[in-house]
Amino acid sequence: MNKNNLKLETAIFAGGCFWCTEAVFQRLNGVEEVVSGYTGGTIKNPAYREIATGRTGHAEGVKITFDASRISYKELLEIFFATHDPTTLNRQGNDVGTQYRSEIFYTTAEQKELAEDFIKLLEKEEVFDSPIVTAISAEKPFYLAEEDHHNYYNQHRKQPYCQIIIDPKIKKLNNYFSKKLKHGTL
């Protein structure tokens, strides 16, 4: 595809550990880039060791650059909600703390409306057994995580965390969204 014809937009999601979220969205057709970082907090240029304390207010998140002519924001929302638990406050599995919260940071008024409507639909359809606690907030400064956190799953698949926590998310992605995946990704 001609790069000049891309309709690039940005989505920012926090869905627990950014290694997991990054691995999921990297595999989607139409996603041009996914970077891990920190957003939603109170200090500038936080480091992982500060985030891990939960005292900065930042969430581990991903900034996704996507081609809206190939994958819609609504499709990204669908995958976001299907690959993490939006019903646990400040927690994803064994990862506990405000840095692991579920939050959508919208970059446009349209994204805000789509996110609000999607959550209402999920609740109306009773997709989850518990109420959705995912926050919806305006985009805040996004700080890139340290280099060793980028592309983590792809570089460390043999590590127990990747095998126990991330592999099931990738399997779910492959099972339910196979038509949205880039060719040659697992």
Biotite code that builds the C-alpha atoms (Angstrom):
import biotite.structure as struc

atoms = struc.array([
    struc.Atom([0.000, 0.000, 0.000], chain_id="A", res_id=1, res_name="MET", atom_name="CA", element="C"),
    struc.Atom([1.213, 3.470, -0.840], chain_id="A", res_id=2, res_name="ASN", atom_name="CA", element="C"),
    struc.Atom([2.268, 5.224, 2.399], chain_id="A", res_id=3, res_name="LYS", atom_name="CA", element="C"),
    struc.Atom([0.748, 8.465, 1.059], chain_id="A", res_id=4, res_name="ASN", atom_name="CA", element="C"),
    struc.Atom([-2.721, 6.877, 1.085], chain_id="A", res_id=5, res_name="ASN", atom_name="CA", element="C"),
    struc.Atom([-2.636, 5.964, 4.766], chain_id="A", res_id=6, res_name="LEU", atom_name="CA", element="C"),
    struc.Atom([-5.228, 7.519, 7.053], chain_id="A", res_id=7, res_name="LYS", atom_name="CA", element="C"),
    struc.Atom([-3.130, 7.489, 10.219], chain_id="A", res_id=8, res_name="LEU", atom_name="CA", element="C"),
    struc.Atom([-4.714, 7.988, 13.610], chain_id="A", res_id=9, res_name="GLU", atom_name="CA", element="C"),
    struc.Atom([-3.588, 7.413, 17.182], chain_id="A", res_id=10, res_name="THR", atom_name="CA", element="C"),
    struc.Atom([-5.181, 5.325, 19.926], chain_id="A", res_id=11, res_name="ALA", atom_name="CA", element="C"),
    struc.Atom([-3.933, 5.096, 23.506], chain_id="A", res_id=12, res_name="ILE", atom_name="CA", element="C"),
    struc.Atom([-4.962, 2.203, 25.734], chain_id="A", res_id=13, res_name="PHE", atom_name="CA", element="C"),
    struc.Atom([-3.957, 1.042, 29.194], chain_id="A", res_id=14, res_name="ALA", atom_name="CA", element="C"),
    struc.Atom([-4.981, -2.551, 29.791], chain_id="A", res_id=15, res_name="GLY", atom_name="CA", element="C"),
    struc.Atom([-2.616, -3.867, 32.436], chain_id="A", res_id=16, res_name="GLY", atom_name="CA", element="C"),
    struc.Atom([0.954, -4.766, 31.640], chain_id="A", res_id=17, res_name="CYS", atom_name="CA", element="C"),
    struc.Atom([2.072, -2.980, 28.493], chain_id="A", res_id=18, res_name="PHE", atom_name="CA", element="C"),
    struc.Atom([4.000, -6.049, 27.327], chain_id="A", res_id=19, res_name="TRP", atom_name="CA", element="C"),
    struc.Atom([0.650, -7.816, 26.896], chain_id="A", res_id=20, res_name="CYS", atom_name="CA", element="C"),
    struc.Atom([-1.168, -4.946, 25.249], chain_id="A", res_id=21, res_name="THR", atom_name="CA", element="C"),
    struc.Atom([1.720, -4.220, 22.898], chain_id="A", res_id=22, res_name="GLU", atom_name="CA", element="C"),
    struc.Atom([1.931, -7.880, 21.795], chain_id="A", res_id=23, res_name="ALA", atom_name="CA", element="C"),
    struc.Atom([-1.782, -7.976, 20.954], chain_id="A", res_id=24, res_name="VAL", atom_name="CA", element="C"),
    struc.Atom([-1.946, -4.787, 18.896], chain_id="A", res_id=25, res_name="PHE", atom_name="CA", element="C"),
    struc.Atom([1.344, -5.374, 17.039], chain_id="A", res_id=26, res_name="GLN", atom_name="CA", element="C"),
    struc.Atom([-0.283, -8.315, 15.278], chain_id="A", res_id=27, res_name="ARG", atom_name="CA", element="C"),
    struc.Atom([-3.185, -6.421, 13.726], chain_id="A", res_id=28, res_name="LEU", atom_name="CA", element="C"),
    struc.Atom([-3.447, -5.597, 10.065], chain_id="A", res_id=29, res_name="ASN", atom_name="CA", element="C"),
    struc.Atom([-3.668, -1.824, 9.740], chain_id="A", res_id=30, res_name="GLY", atom_name="CA", element="C"),
    struc.Atom([-1.621, -1.125, 12.863], chain_id="A", res_id=31, res_name="VAL", atom_name="CA", element="C"),
    struc.Atom([1.522, 0.683, 11.781], chain_id="A", res_id=32, res_name="GLU", atom_name="CA", element="C"),
    struc.Atom([3.261, 1.076, 15.152], chain_id="A", res_id=33, res_name="GLU", atom_name="CA", element="C"),
    struc.Atom([2.756, 0.207, 18.804], chain_id="A", res_id=34, res_name="VAL", atom_name="CA", element="C"),
    struc.Atom([4.962, 1.694, 21.506], chain_id="A", res_id=35, res_name="VAL", atom_name="CA", element="C"),
    struc.Atom([4.901, 1.014, 25.229], chain_id="A", res_id=36, res_name="SER", atom_name="CA", element="C"),
    struc.Atom([4.968, 3.830, 27.713], chain_id="A", res_id=37, res_name="GLY", atom_name="CA", element="C"),
    struc.Atom([3.419, 5.648, 30.623], chain_id="A", res_id=38, res_name="TYR", atom_name="CA", element="C"),
    struc.Atom([0.448, 8.021, 30.637], chain_id="A", res_id=39, res_name="THR", atom_name="CA", element="C"),
    struc.Atom([-2.117, 9.567, 32.908], chain_id="A", res_id=40, res_name="GLY", atom_name="CA", element="C"),
    struc.Atom([0.224, 10.517, 35.730], chain_id="A", res_id=41, res_name="GLY", atom_name="CA", element="C"),
    struc.Atom([1.482, 13.563, 37.528], chain_id="A", res_id=42, res_name="THR", atom_name="CA", element="C"),
    struc.Atom([5.238, 13.731, 36.925], chain_id="A", res_id=43, res_name="ILE", atom_name="CA", element="C"),
    struc.Atom([7.212, 14.347, 33.745], chain_id="A", res_id=44, res_name="LYS", atom_name="CA", element="C"),
    struc.Atom([9.435, 11.657, 32.212], chain_id="A", res_id=45, res_name="ASN", atom_name="CA", element="C"),
    struc.Atom([8.748, 8.913, 34.753], chain_id="A", res_id=46, res_name="PRO", atom_name="CA", element="C"),
    struc.Atom([10.932, 5.818, 34.925], chain_id="A", res_id=47, res_name="ALA", atom_name="CA", element="C"),
    struc.Atom([9.723, 2.244, 35.336], chain_id="A", res_id=48, res_name="TYR", atom_name="CA", element="C"),
    struc.Atom([11.017, 2.066, 38.917], chain_id="A", res_id=49, res_name="ARG", atom_name="CA", element="C"),
    struc.Atom([8.800, 5.077, 39.765], chain_id="A", res_id=50, res_name="GLU", atom_name="CA", element="C"),
    struc.Atom([5.772, 3.722, 37.919], chain_id="A", res_id=51, res_name="ILE", atom_name="CA", element="C"),
    struc.Atom([6.094, 0.390, 39.724], chain_id="A", res_id=52, res_name="ALA", atom_name="CA", element="C"),
    struc.Atom([5.452, 2.117, 43.068], chain_id="A", res_id=53, res_name="THR", atom_name="CA", element="C"),
    struc.Atom([2.015, 3.251, 41.889], chain_id="A", res_id=54, res_name="GLY", atom_name="CA", element="C"),
    struc.Atom([2.642, 6.711, 43.348], chain_id="A", res_id=55, res_name="ARG", atom_name="CA", element="C"),
    struc.Atom([3.036, 8.659, 40.076], chain_id="A", res_id=56, res_name="THR", atom_name="CA", element="C"),
    struc.Atom([-0.503, 8.071, 38.855], chain_id="A", res_id=57, res_name="GLY", atom_name="CA", element="C"),
    struc.Atom([0.717, 6.767, 35.496], chain_id="A", res_id=58, res_name="HIS", atom_name="CA", element="C"),
    struc.Atom([-0.667, 3.692, 33.812], chain_id="A", res_id=59, res_name="ALA", atom_name="CA", element="C"),
    struc.Atom([1.367, 1.309, 31.707], chain_id="A", res_id=60, res_name="GLU", atom_name="CA", element="C"),
    struc.Atom([-0.073, 1.889, 28.272], chain_id="A", res_id=61, res_name="GLY", atom_name="CA", element="C"),
    struc.Atom([0.462, 1.663, 24.558], chain_id="A", res_id=62, res_name="VAL", atom_name="CA", element="C"),
    struc.Atom([0.279, 4.308, 21.870], chain_id="A", res_id=63, res_name="LYS", atom_name="CA", element="C"),
    struc.Atom([-1.001, 2.784, 18.654], chain_id="A", res_id=64, res_name="ILE", atom_name="CA", element="C"),
    struc.Atom([-0.605, 4.380, 15.244], chain_id="A", res_id=65, res_name="THR", atom_name="CA", element="C"),
    struc.Atom([-3.144, 2.800, 12.919], chain_id="A", res_id=66, res_name="PHE", atom_name="CA", element="C"),
    struc.Atom([-4.445, 3.208, 9.398], chain_id="A", res_id=67, res_name="ASP", atom_name="CA", element="C"),
    struc.Atom([-8.141, 3.957, 9.883], chain_id="A", res_id=68, res_name="ALA", atom_name="CA", element="C"),
    struc.Atom([-8.843, 2.935, 6.277], chain_id="A", res_id=69, res_name="SER", atom_name="CA", element="C"),
    struc.Atom([-7.756, -0.641, 7.187], chain_id="A", res_id=70, res_name="ARG", atom_name="CA", element="C"),
    struc.Atom([-8.819, -1.021, 10.833], chain_id="A", res_id=71, res_name="ILE", atom_name="CA", element="C"),
    struc.Atom([-11.289, 1.171, 12.655], chain_id="A", res_id=72, res_name="SER", atom_name="CA", element="C"),
    struc.Atom([-11.071, 2.594, 16.147], chain_id="A", res_id=73, res_name="TYR", atom_name="CA", element="C"),
    struc.Atom([-14.192, 0.577, 16.996], chain_id="A", res_id=74, res_name="LYS", atom_name="CA", element="C"),
    struc.Atom([-12.389, -2.617, 15.955], chain_id="A", res_id=75, res_name="GLU", atom_name="CA", element="C"),
    struc.Atom([-9.462, -1.634, 18.181], chain_id="A", res_id=76, res_name="LEU", atom_name="CA", element="C"),
    struc.Atom([-11.912, -1.157, 21.061], chain_id="A", res_id=77, res_name="LEU", atom_name="CA", element="C"),
    struc.Atom([-13.417, -4.575, 20.432], chain_id="A", res_id=78, res_name="GLU", atom_name="CA", element="C"),
    struc.Atom([-9.986, -6.197, 20.596], chain_id="A", res_id=79, res_name="ILE", atom_name="CA", element="C"),
    struc.Atom([-8.969, -4.127, 23.632], chain_id="A", res_id=80, res_name="PHE", atom_name="CA", element="C"),
    struc.Atom([-11.986, -5.327, 25.616], chain_id="A", res_id=81, res_name="PHE", atom_name="CA", element="C"),
    struc.Atom([-11.628, -8.921, 24.424], chain_id="A", res_id=82, res_name="ALA", atom_name="CA", element="C"),
    struc.Atom([-7.989, -9.265, 25.479], chain_id="A", res_id=83, res_name="THR", atom_name="CA", element="C"),
    struc.Atom([-7.972, -7.879, 29.035], chain_id="A", res_id=84, res_name="HIS", atom_name="CA", element="C"),
    struc.Atom([-10.321, -7.817, 32.007], chain_id="A", res_id=85, res_name="ASP", atom_name="CA", element="C"),
    struc.Atom([-12.072, -4.431, 32.111], chain_id="A", res_id=86, res_name="PRO", atom_name="CA", element="C"),
    struc.Atom([-13.936, -5.364, 35.310], chain_id="A", res_id=87, res_name="THR", atom_name="CA", element="C"),
    struc.Atom([-11.057, -5.390, 37.793], chain_id="A", res_id=88, res_name="THR", atom_name="CA", element="C"),
    struc.Atom([-10.074, -2.082, 39.330], chain_id="A", res_id=89, res_name="LEU", atom_name="CA", element="C"),
    struc.Atom([-6.324, -1.408, 39.230], chain_id="A", res_id=90, res_name="ASN", atom_name="CA", element="C"),
    struc.Atom([-5.526, -5.011, 38.446], chain_id="A", res_id=91, res_name="ARG", atom_name="CA", element="C"),
    struc.Atom([-4.900, -7.496, 35.657], chain_id="A", res_id=92, res_name="GLN", atom_name="CA", element="C"),
    struc.Atom([-4.396, -10.980, 37.052], chain_id="A", res_id=93, res_name="GLY", atom_name="CA", element="C"),
    struc.Atom([-1.415, -10.946, 39.407], chain_id="A", res_id=94, res_name="ASN", atom_name="CA", element="C"),
    struc.Atom([-0.421, -7.415, 38.342], chain_id="A", res_id=95, res_name="ASP", atom_name="CA", element="C"),
    struc.Atom([-1.908, -5.137, 41.003], chain_id="A", res_id=96, res_name="VAL", atom_name="CA", element="C"),
    struc.Atom([-1.733, -1.350, 41.314], chain_id="A", res_id=97, res_name="GLY", atom_name="CA", element="C"),
    struc.Atom([-3.010, 1.793, 39.628], chain_id="A", res_id=98, res_name="THR", atom_name="CA", element="C"),
    struc.Atom([-0.327, 1.388, 36.961], chain_id="A", res_id=99, res_name="GLN", atom_name="CA", element="C"),
    struc.Atom([-2.244, -1.711, 35.743], chain_id="A", res_id=100, res_name="TYR", atom_name="CA", element="C"),
    struc.Atom([-5.643, -0.037, 35.456], chain_id="A", res_id=101, res_name="ARG", atom_name="CA", element="C"),
    struc.Atom([-7.948, -0.271, 32.475], chain_id="A", res_id=102, res_name="SER", atom_name="CA", element="C"),
    struc.Atom([-8.234, 3.117, 30.798], chain_id="A", res_id=103, res_name="GLU", atom_name="CA", element="C"),
    struc.Atom([-8.850, 4.579, 27.365], chain_id="A", res_id=104, res_name="ILE", atom_name="CA", element="C"),
    struc.Atom([-7.144, 7.874, 26.582], chain_id="A", res_id=105, res_name="PHE", atom_name="CA", element="C"),
    struc.Atom([-9.079, 9.352, 23.661], chain_id="A", res_id=106, res_name="TYR", atom_name="CA", element="C"),
    struc.Atom([-7.346, 11.627, 21.170], chain_id="A", res_id=107, res_name="THR", atom_name="CA", element="C"),
    struc.Atom([-10.506, 13.002, 19.526], chain_id="A", res_id=108, res_name="THR", atom_name="CA", element="C"),
    struc.Atom([-14.099, 13.727, 20.520], chain_id="A", res_id=109, res_name="ALA", atom_name="CA", element="C"),
    struc.Atom([-15.179, 10.941, 18.159], chain_id="A", res_id=110, res_name="GLU", atom_name="CA", element="C"),
    struc.Atom([-12.988, 8.418, 19.992], chain_id="A", res_id=111, res_name="GLN", atom_name="CA", element="C"),
    struc.Atom([-14.515, 9.489, 23.303], chain_id="A", res_id=112, res_name="LYS", atom_name="CA", element="C"),
    struc.Atom([-18.030, 8.973, 21.959], chain_id="A", res_id=113, res_name="GLU", atom_name="CA", element="C"),
    struc.Atom([-17.155, 5.602, 20.391], chain_id="A", res_id=114, res_name="LEU", atom_name="CA", element="C"),
    struc.Atom([-15.579, 4.384, 23.654], chain_id="A", res_id=115, res_name="ALA", atom_name="CA", element="C"),
    struc.Atom([-18.561, 5.515, 25.746], chain_id="A", res_id=116, res_name="GLU", atom_name="CA", element="C"),
    struc.Atom([-21.023, 3.913, 23.331], chain_id="A", res_id=117, res_name="ASP", atom_name="CA", element="C"),
    struc.Atom([-19.028, 0.678, 23.186], chain_id="A", res_id=118, res_name="PHE", atom_name="CA", element="C"),
    struc.Atom([-18.938, 0.336, 26.973], chain_id="A", res_id=119, res_name="ILE", atom_name="CA", element="C"),
    struc.Atom([-22.706, 1.004, 27.125], chain_id="A", res_id=120, res_name="LYS", atom_name="CA", element="C"),
    struc.Atom([-23.248, -1.746, 24.541], chain_id="A", res_id=121, res_name="LEU", atom_name="CA", element="C"),
    struc.Atom([-21.068, -4.226, 26.452], chain_id="A", res_id=122, res_name="LEU", atom_name="CA", element="C"),
    struc.Atom([-22.973, -3.479, 29.645], chain_id="A", res_id=123, res_name="GLU", atom_name="CA", element="C"),
    struc.Atom([-26.380, -3.665, 27.949], chain_id="A", res_id=124, res_name="LYS", atom_name="CA", element="C"),
    struc.Atom([-25.464, -7.016, 26.409], chain_id="A", res_id=125, res_name="GLU", atom_name="CA", element="C"),
    struc.Atom([-24.048, -8.182, 29.779], chain_id="A", res_id=126, res_name="GLU", atom_name="CA", element="C"),
    struc.Atom([-20.861, -9.381, 28.107], chain_id="A", res_id=127, res_name="VAL", atom_name="CA", element="C"),
    struc.Atom([-19.036, -9.409, 31.448], chain_id="A", res_id=128, res_name="PHE", atom_name="CA", element="C"),
    struc.Atom([-20.239, -10.853, 34.762], chain_id="A", res_id=129, res_name="ASP", atom_name="CA", element="C"),
    struc.Atom([-19.140, -7.734, 36.660], chain_id="A", res_id=130, res_name="SER", atom_name="CA", element="C"),
    struc.Atom([-19.431, -4.005, 35.910], chain_id="A", res_id=131, res_name="PRO", atom_name="CA", element="C"),
    struc.Atom([-16.854, -2.469, 33.575], chain_id="A", res_id=132, res_name="ILE", atom_name="CA", element="C"),
    struc.Atom([-14.464, -0.155, 35.449], chain_id="A", res_id=133, res_name="VAL", atom_name="CA", element="C"),
    struc.Atom([-12.506, 1.060, 32.418], chain_id="A", res_id=134, res_name="THR", atom_name="CA", element="C"),
    struc.Atom([-11.987, 4.814, 32.683], chain_id="A", res_id=135, res_name="ALA", atom_name="CA", element="C"),
    struc.Atom([-12.263, 7.104, 29.664], chain_id="A", res_id=136, res_name="ILE", atom_name="CA", element="C"),
    struc.Atom([-10.006, 10.153, 29.799], chain_id="A", res_id=137, res_name="SER", atom_name="CA", element="C"),
    struc.Atom([-8.644, 12.795, 27.481], chain_id="A", res_id=138, res_name="ALA", atom_name="CA", element="C"),
    struc.Atom([-5.193, 12.111, 26.078], chain_id="A", res_id=139, res_name="GLU", atom_name="CA", element="C"),
    struc.Atom([-2.423, 13.017, 28.488], chain_id="A", res_id=140, res_name="LYS", atom_name="CA", element="C"),
    struc.Atom([1.339, 13.241, 27.889], chain_id="A", res_id=141, res_name="PRO", atom_name="CA", element="C"),
    struc.Atom([2.685, 9.848, 26.833], chain_id="A", res_id=142, res_name="PHE", atom_name="CA", element="C"),
    struc.Atom([6.228, 8.982, 27.879], chain_id="A", res_id=143, res_name="TYR", atom_name="CA", element="C"),
    struc.Atom([8.051, 6.167, 26.126], chain_id="A", res_id=144, res_name="LEU", atom_name="CA", element="C"),
    struc.Atom([9.052, 3.272, 28.324], chain_id="A", res_id=145, res_name="ALA", atom_name="CA", element="C"),
    struc.Atom([12.690, 2.293, 28.559], chain_id="A", res_id=146, res_name="GLU", atom_name="CA", element="C"),
    struc.Atom([14.044, 0.476, 25.485], chain_id="A", res_id=147, res_name="GLU", atom_name="CA", element="C"),
    struc.Atom([14.111, -2.961, 27.164], chain_id="A", res_id=148, res_name="ASP", atom_name="CA", element="C"),
    struc.Atom([10.292, -2.832, 27.454], chain_id="A", res_id=149, res_name="HIS", atom_name="CA", element="C"),
    struc.Atom([9.734, -2.332, 23.724], chain_id="A", res_id=150, res_name="HIS", atom_name="CA", element="C"),
    struc.Atom([8.812, -5.351, 21.609], chain_id="A", res_id=151, res_name="ASN", atom_name="CA", element="C"),
    struc.Atom([9.150, -7.382, 24.799], chain_id="A", res_id=152, res_name="TYR", atom_name="CA", element="C"),
    struc.Atom([6.993, -10.386, 23.980], chain_id="A", res_id=153, res_name="TYR", atom_name="CA", element="C"),
    struc.Atom([8.518, -10.901, 20.544], chain_id="A", res_id=154, res_name="ASN", atom_name="CA", element="C"),
    struc.Atom([12.017, -10.900, 22.035], chain_id="A", res_id=155, res_name="GLN", atom_name="CA", element="C"),
    struc.Atom([11.302, -12.943, 25.183], chain_id="A", res_id=156, res_name="HIS", atom_name="CA", element="C"),
    struc.Atom([8.682, -15.552, 24.287], chain_id="A", res_id=157, res_name="ARG", atom_name="CA", element="C"),
    struc.Atom([10.457, -18.257, 26.296], chain_id="A", res_id=158, res_name="LYS", atom_name="CA", element="C"),
    struc.Atom([10.205, -16.328, 29.568], chain_id="A", res_id=159, res_name="GLN", atom_name="CA", element="C"),
    struc.Atom([7.590, -17.730, 31.977], chain_id="A", res_id=160, res_name="PRO", atom_name="CA", element="C"),
    struc.Atom([5.629, -14.440, 32.166], chain_id="A", res_id=161, res_name="TYR", atom_name="CA", element="C"),
    struc.Atom([5.266, -14.413, 28.391], chain_id="A", res_id=162, res_name="CYS", atom_name="CA", element="C"),
    struc.Atom([4.227, -18.061, 28.261], chain_id="A", res_id=163, res_name="GLN", atom_name="CA", element="C"),
    struc.Atom([1.784, -17.931, 31.164], chain_id="A", res_id=164, res_name="ILE", atom_name="CA", element="C"),
    struc.Atom([0.278, -14.442, 30.783], chain_id="A", res_id=165, res_name="ILE", atom_name="CA", element="C"),
    struc.Atom([0.748, -13.243, 27.203], chain_id="A", res_id=166, res_name="ILE", atom_name="CA", element="C"),
    struc.Atom([0.488, -16.484, 25.199], chain_id="A", res_id=167, res_name="ASP", atom_name="CA", element="C"),
    struc.Atom([-3.198, -17.007, 26.164], chain_id="A", res_id=168, res_name="PRO", atom_name="CA", element="C"),
    struc.Atom([-4.021, -13.465, 24.987], chain_id="A", res_id=169, res_name="LYS", atom_name="CA", element="C"),
    struc.Atom([-2.313, -14.125, 21.650], chain_id="A", res_id=170, res_name="ILE", atom_name="CA", element="C"),
    struc.Atom([-4.139, -17.447, 21.338], chain_id="A", res_id=171, res_name="LYS", atom_name="CA", element="C"),
    struc.Atom([-7.456, -15.680, 21.997], chain_id="A", res_id=172, res_name="LYS", atom_name="CA", element="C"),
    struc.Atom([-6.551, -13.045, 19.409], chain_id="A", res_id=173, res_name="LEU", atom_name="CA", element="C"),
    struc.Atom([-5.771, -15.778, 16.863], chain_id="A", res_id=174, res_name="ASN", atom_name="CA", element="C"),
    struc.Atom([-8.992, -17.652, 17.644], chain_id="A", res_id=175, res_name="ASN", atom_name="CA", element="C"),
    struc.Atom([-11.406, -14.721, 17.530], chain_id="A", res_id=176, res_name="TYR", atom_name="CA", element="C"),
    struc.Atom([-9.750, -12.142, 15.293], chain_id="A", res_id=177, res_name="PHE", atom_name="CA", element="C"),
    struc.Atom([-7.738, -14.202, 12.794], chain_id="A", res_id=178, res_name="SER", atom_name="CA", element="C"),
    struc.Atom([-9.056, -12.212, 9.822], chain_id="A", res_id=179, res_name="LYS", atom_name="CA", element="C"),
    struc.Atom([-7.636, -9.008, 11.316], chain_id="A", res_id=180, res_name="LYS", atom_name="CA", element="C"),
    struc.Atom([-4.105, -10.351, 11.789], chain_id="A", res_id=181, res_name="LEU", atom_name="CA", element="C"),
    struc.Atom([-1.060, -9.482, 9.742], chain_id="A", res_id=182, res_name="LYS", atom_name="CA", element="C"),
    struc.Atom([0.169, -12.405, 7.671], chain_id="A", res_id=183, res_name="HIS", atom_name="CA", element="C"),
    struc.Atom([2.952, -14.370, 9.317], chain_id="A", res_id=184, res_name="GLY", atom_name="CA", element="C"),
    struc.Atom([2.242, -13.296, 12.908], chain_id="A", res_id=185, res_name="THR", atom_name="CA", element="C"),
    struc.Atom([1.455, -15.572, 15.806], chain_id="A", res_id=186, res_name="LEU", atom_name="CA", element="C"),
])
